Amino acid sequence: MLMLGVMNVMIGGEKSPAHGVPMGPDPMRMNVVGIEQTIPFPGKPSLARRDASAMVREAEAELASIRLDIQARVRQAYYDAAFQTRALEVVGRNADLLSALIAASEARYVSAGGSQVDVLNARVEATRLGETAAELVEAPAPR
């Protein structure tokens, strides 16, 4: 900082009398008149510019990272939804096949050509398939 000033200039003449005694100019008045200008230290502005550009690059990198994270989450959500849709289709087809299998095993059992174990196994598998379908439907949405 550069400052140019004038200090201790006697201004005015006689002061008002105190207790009836006239007084002269006050030597301790310390009036200051000045002009000041801030002059940066050599190299400081370029360091400030470098620091600001580094902060800009950091913010841009963070923005790019956030964009990539959002894109990855959107893709993951899409693939999760596609998987769930396809899995429900497969479970539906398997349920149709198990229904036909149950009907066939019951028909064999009624005609005394099959065993009751085959009918029960087919029904157990149908129950498991129903549980799998319920789990797929109730699966929480990915975050």
HUBEL-V828655 format. One line per field, one symbol per residue. ss: DSSP state (2 for helix, 1 for strand, 0 for the rest). phi: phi as a letter, one per 30 degrees, with the letter a starting at -180 (. if undefined). Layout:
# HUBEL-V828655
ss: ???
phi: ???
This chain:
# HUBEL-V828655
ss: 01111110000000111100111000000001111110000002222222222222222222222222222222222222222222222222222222222222222222000002222222222222222222222200000
phi: .cbcabbiddcicddddchicdbddddcdhdbbabbbdcddejddddddddddddddddddddddddddddddddddddddddddddddddddddddddddddddddddddicbcdddddddddddddddddddddddedddc
